Amino acid sequence: MSYRQFMWGLSNGVLILTVAGGFWLGIIGSIVHRPEILGPAGIIGLVLLLWGFVRLRRKADGFSLSEMKNGTEEQRSSLRQIRRGLRWVMLIEMVLCSIAVGSVEYLHRLDLIWPALGIAVSLHFLPLGRLFRVTRYYFTGIAGTVVCLVAMVAFNAPANALFAAGGMCLNMWGTAAWLLARSDKIAVHAIAERAAAAKA
């Protein structure tokens, strides 16, 4: 995996985390019925992270997937491996979300829907960390799971949803900011790990 390719993929991760954080912020706004309170913070957070995304994307220096599709056999094999891994991660996330929704409906505890979905979303970061060799994703998955478990057992509705959504928003945006701040070190580490694994 080349530096440009990794930065292209990492920038995609930052963009998805930014949007995900905005989603959880929107959940908070819908619960408190005062979205204007969160407006300035949300706009500032989104603008800063999107600006960071654009700067990180520039490090990919115009990389596109067509380079790998038309590249060497090693590059095409790497692309197939990543796509296969992403499909499995997406499938795992869908299954976890289905289990979360089904569980709260079965228990007649729809007030736990957002913490349950937060756990499902958080857990999917664990295989992502392994796939992309980004150790921060392990922390993101564990932190989100802990926050949402605390929301389930320590708070009643609607405070449980507020706590889970607030924690998830901070977790998503915090991870995005961390990736932006340490992108070069992350790239060097991940590329070296992947190269060592390929030689093993």
N, C-alpha and C positions, 0 to 999 in steps of 0.2 A: 504494500500500500504506500502510495506516495504522499508527500507532505500536502500537496495541493488537494488530493482526493480527501485526505483526512479532514482538512479545514473545511472543505465543501460539506462533508457529512456533519461535522461539528456545528457548523453554522445552521444547518437544518435543525439540529437538536435545540439550539438556542431559540430559534424561531418558534418551534413547537412548545417549548417550555414557557416562552413569553405569552403565547396565546392561551395556554393552559392556565397560567397564573391569572390572566385577565378573566377567564371563565369563572374561576373560584372567587375572584373579587366581585364578579357580577352576582354570584349566589349570595354573597353577603349583602349586597345592595338590595336584592329582592326580598331578603328576610327582614331587614331593618326598615324597609319602605322609605328609605331616605338615600337614594342613589347619589344625590348631589353632594352628600358628605364625602363620599369616596371618589368623586369625580376628579379633583385636582391630583390626589395621590395616584389614582389609576392612570391618568393621562401622563403624568411625569414618569411613572414607572415604565409604561409602555413605550414612550418616546425614547427614553434612555436605552432601554434594552433593544429596541428596533434599530437605533443608531449603532449600537454595539454589533448587532447582527450584520448590518451593512459593512461595517469596518472589517469584521471577521470574514465575510464573504469575499472581500477583496484579496485576502490572503490565499484564497483558492485560485486566484489569477486566471479566471475564465474557465476553470475546469468544468467539464460536462461528462455525463455518463457515456456519451458516444465515444469518448476517448478509450474507455475500458472495453466497450463492445467491439471496437475495431483494433484493440491493442493485442498484446501478446497473450498466449494461452494462460500464463500465470495471472495476468490482469483479469481475463475473462473468468477464470476459476474463482478469483477473489470476489468478483462481482456476484457470481452465482451463490457463493457461500453467504455473503452479506444479505442478499435478497431472501435466501432460504431462511436465514436466521431471523430476519425481520418478519417474515410471514408467521413463523412460530411464535414470536413475541406478540404479534397482533392477535393471534389465535388465543394465546394464554390470557391476554387482557380481556378479550371478549368473553371467554369462559368465566373468568373471575368476576367480571361485571354482572354476568347472568346469575352467577351463584349469589352475589351480593343482593341483587334485586329480589331473587327468588326467596332468599333467607328472610329478609325483612318482611316480605309479604306473608310468608308462611307463619312467622311469629307475630303477625299483626302489629309490627313495630315500624310503620312507615316513617316515623320520626327519626329513625336511624339510617335512612336512605343515603344521606350525604356522607356521613362517616364511613358507611359500608362501601360506598363507591370510592371514597378516598383510599381505603385500604386496597381495593382492587387495582386502582391506578398506581398506587405506590409500589405494590409487589411486582408490577411488570418492569420496574426499573432494575430489578436484580438480574434477570437474564440479559437486559440491555447492557449492563455493566460488563458482563462476561463477553458479549458479542463484540463490543467496540473497545474493550480493554480500557474503560474509563472508570476508575475506582470510585469517583464521586457519585456515580449512579447507585452504588451500593448504599452509601450514606443517605441519598435521597429516598430510596425505597424504604429503608429502615426507619428514618425519621418520620416520613409520612404515615407509615403504619402505626408507629407509637403514638403520634398526635391523634390519629383517628380513633385508636383504641381508648385513649384517655377521654376523648370526646364522648364515646359510647358509655363508659362506666362512671364518669365523674359529673356529667351534666345532664339535665333534662332539656326537653325541647322548649324553645328554639335555640337555647344556648349551645347545645351539642353540635348543631349544624353550623352555628357561627364560629365555634372553636375549630371545628374540622376545616371549614372553608378558609378561615384566616390562616391556619397552620399550613394548609396545602398551597395557598397563594404565596406565602412567604417561602415555602419550600421550593416551589417551582421557580419563582423569580430569583431566589437566592442561589439556586443551582445554575441558572442561566448566567447570573452575574459572575459566579465562580468560574464557569467555563470560559467566559470572556476574559477574565483577568489572568487566567493561567493557560490560555489556549496553546501557546508555544510549548510549554513544559508538558502538557497533556499529550500533544502530538508526538513529541520526541519519545516519550515513555510508551505510548500505545504502538507506535510504528516499530520500535525496538522489540517489544513483546511479541508482536505479530510475526516479525522476521525470525525471532528465536523459535517460536512455535512451528513455523514452516520448515525450519531446518531440523527440528527434533524428529 
